[in-house]
Amino acid sequence: MSTVILLTLTGLGLSALYFLVASGLSLVFGLADVLNFAHGLFLSVGAYATWWAAGNLPGAGADGFGFVVAVAFGVAAGVLVAMLVELIMIRPLYSRTIEQVLVTVGLSLAGVALLQATWGADPRPFPRPQWTQGVTSVFGAKVPNSGLLLIVAAAVVLAALLGFLRYTRYGLVIRAGVENREMVTALGIDVRKAFTLVFAIGGAAAALAGALGGVYFGSVSPSQGGSLLIFAFIVVVIGGMGSVVGSAYAAVAVGLLQQFVNYYGTSGLGDICVVALLAIVLLLRPQGIAGKAATA
């Protein structure tokens, strides 16, 4: 029984990491209709900025309030990069899908190369608060605190996103833009500001995933964002493009499936099962768990 509890909670920790990356990706596609393959770069920027801040920024550190300061610096760096990408590279290419894909893929590759040139290709030990290196006993199972931290962070981000989308003016604009962007524009609302805001929110969530992912894995590397982005795209498609709640459901399904199959099966079999789940969803429900079916 303790094994099942351990696998469930560690799987939910992995799910939380996937959701943090996928939530912003889902919002960006839902409103701006942009497949942002550079989203993993925002994660890497957040991770490396947090890593750098913990060792160099006054007031930041690896424990207590100092780590909060380091993470805040990493999130701010992710937001800044996301906004610059939207303003400089994405905004001129709205409604030009092929060019968007080429630009964002090229930016992702260039970002990884820049990180490798600056800090090397080898993983760097990530500064982790002492508490996150321990375990907590849950019904007899020794659960890593880093996974519990991710679960709490993802729950807070999900609640904050839902509150923002449902109870704020810009949230209503974003929801309306997802449903019918042309109508929102016709009403005189500047959707471009909403685009930039959504990219900023996505960059913040991805950067937070990078910082907490560094705590979870114990290291940070230039390619980390790209590998997590693959699973984030799978989560977004399974959950339904543009649905934050759907991404949460899908992230839980993917994380638990991956964790249980890898434990009871052979290593790597969980990844194959995740791809199989994606194929089944695309065949039976192409719009995803929470997506709306296309109408003629």
Long-range contacts (C-beta under 8 A, 24 or more apart in sequence): 1-139, 1-140, 2-139, 2-140, 2-141, 3-141, 3-263, 5-138, 5-139, 5-140, 5-141, 5-143, 6-141, 6-142, 6-143, 7-256, 7-259, 7-260, 7-263, 8-256, 8-259, 9-138, 9-141, 9-143, 9-147, 9-148, 9-151, 10-143, 10-144, 10-147, 10-259, 11-255, 11-256, 11-257, 11-258, 11-259, 11-260, 12-147, 12-151, 12-252, 12-255, 12-256, 13-144, 13-146, 13-147, 13-148, 13-150, 13-151, 13-216, 13-255, 14-147, 14-150, 14-255, 14-258, 14-259, 15-154, 15-251, 15-252, 15-253, 15-254, 15-255, 15-256, 16-147, 16-150, 16-151, 16-153, 16-154, 16-155, 16-251, 16-255, 17-150, 17-154, 17-209, 17-212, 17-213, 17-216, 17-228, 17-255, 18-228, 18-231, 18-232, 18-235, 18-251, 18-254, 18-255, 19-154, 19-157, 19-158, 19-235, 19-247, 19-248, 19-251, 19-252, 20-150, 20-153, 20-154, 20-157, 20-205, 20-206, 20-208, 20-209, 20-212, 21-205, 21-206, 21-209, 21-228, 21-229, 21-231, 21-232, 21-235, 22-232, 22-233, 22-235, 22-236, 22-239, 22-247, 22-250, 22-251, 23-157, 23-158, 23-161, 23-202, 23-205, 23-244, 23-247, 23-248, 24-198, 24-201, 24-202, 24-203, 24-204, 24-205, 24-206, 25-202, 25-206, 25-229, 25-232, 25-233, 25-236, 26-236, 26-239, 26-241, 26-242, 26-243, 26-244, 26-246, 26-247, 27-161, 27-174, 27-198, 27-201, 27-202, 27-242, 27-244, 28-198, 28-199, 28-202, 29-236, 29-241, 29-242, 30-178, 30-241, 30-242, 30-243, 31-174, 31-177, 31-178, 31-181, 31-191, 31-194, 31-195, 31-198, 31-242, 32-90, 32-94, 32-195, 32-198, 32-199, 33-94, 33-95, 33-97, 33-181, 34-90, 34-94, 34-100, 34-104, 35-97, 35-100, 35-101, 35-104, 36-90, 36-100, 36-104, 36-202, 37-101, 37-104, 37-105, 37-107, 37-108, 37-229, 38-85, 38-103, 38-104, 38-105, 38-107, 38-108, 38-111, 39-104, 39-202, 39-206, 39-225, 39-229, 39-232, 40-108, 40-206, 40-225, 40-226, 40-228, 40-229, 40-232, 41-81, 41-107, 41-108, 41-111, 41-112, 41-225, 42-78, 42-81, 42-82, 42-202, 42-203, 42-206, 42-207, 42-210, 42-225, 43-78, 43-206, 43-207, 43-209, 43-210, 43-213, 43-224, 43-225, 43-228, 43-229, 44-111, 44-112, 44-115, 44-210, 44-220, 44-222, 44-224, 44-225, 45-74, 45-77, 45-78, 45-81, 45-111, 45-207, 45-210, 46-74, 46-75, 46-77, 46-78, 46-203, 46-206, 46-207, 46-208, 46-209, 46-210, 46-211, 47-74, 47-126, 47-207, 47-210, 47-211, 47-213, 47-214, 47-220, 47-224, 47-225, 48-74, 48-115, 48-119, 48-210, 48-220, 49-73, 49-74, 49-76, 49-77, 49-78, 49-207, 50-74, 50-127, 50-210, 50-211, 50-214, 51-124, 51-126, 51-127, 51-214, 51-220, 54-127, 55-127, 61-127, 62-127, 62-128, 62-129, 63-129, 63-130, 64-129, 67-127, 67-129, 70-127, 70-211, 71-208, 71-211, 71-212, 74-207, 74-208, 74-210, 74-211, 75-204, 75-207, 75-208, 75-211, 76-207, 77-207, 78-203, 78-204, 78-206, 78-207, 78-208, 78-210, 79-200, 79-203, 79-204, 79-207, 80-203, 81-203, 82-199, 82-200, 82-202, 82-203, 82-204, 82-206, 83-196, 83-199, 83-200, 83-203, 85-199, 86-195, 86-196, 86-199, 86-200, 87-196, 90-195, 90-199, 91-192, 91-195, 94-195, 108-225, 108-226, 108-229, 112-222, 112-223, 112-225, 112-226, 115-222, 116-222, 119-222, 121-221, 121-222, 121-223, 122-221, 123-219, 123-220, 123-221, 124-219, 124-220, 124-221, 125-218, 125-219, 126-214, 126-215, 126-217, 126-218, 126-219, 126-220, 128-214, 128-215, 128-218, 129-215, 132-215, 146-212, 146-215, 146-216, 147-216, 149-212, 149-215, 150-212, 150-216, 153-208, 153-212, 154-248, 154-251, 157-205, 157-208, 158-244, 158-248, 161-201, 161-205, 161-244, 162-244, 162-245, 164-201, 165-244, 170-194, 170-197, 174-198, 178-242, 231-274, 234-274, 234-275, 234-278, 237-278, 237-281, 237-282, 237-288, 238-277, 238-278, 238-281, 238-288, 238-289, 239-288, 239-289, 239-290, 239-291, 240-287, 240-288, 240-289, 240-290, 240-291, 240-292, 241-287, 241-288, 241-291, 242-291, 243-288, 243-289, 243-290, 243-291, 245-290, 246-288, 246-289, 246-290, 246-291, 249-289, 249-290, 250-288, 250-289, 253-277
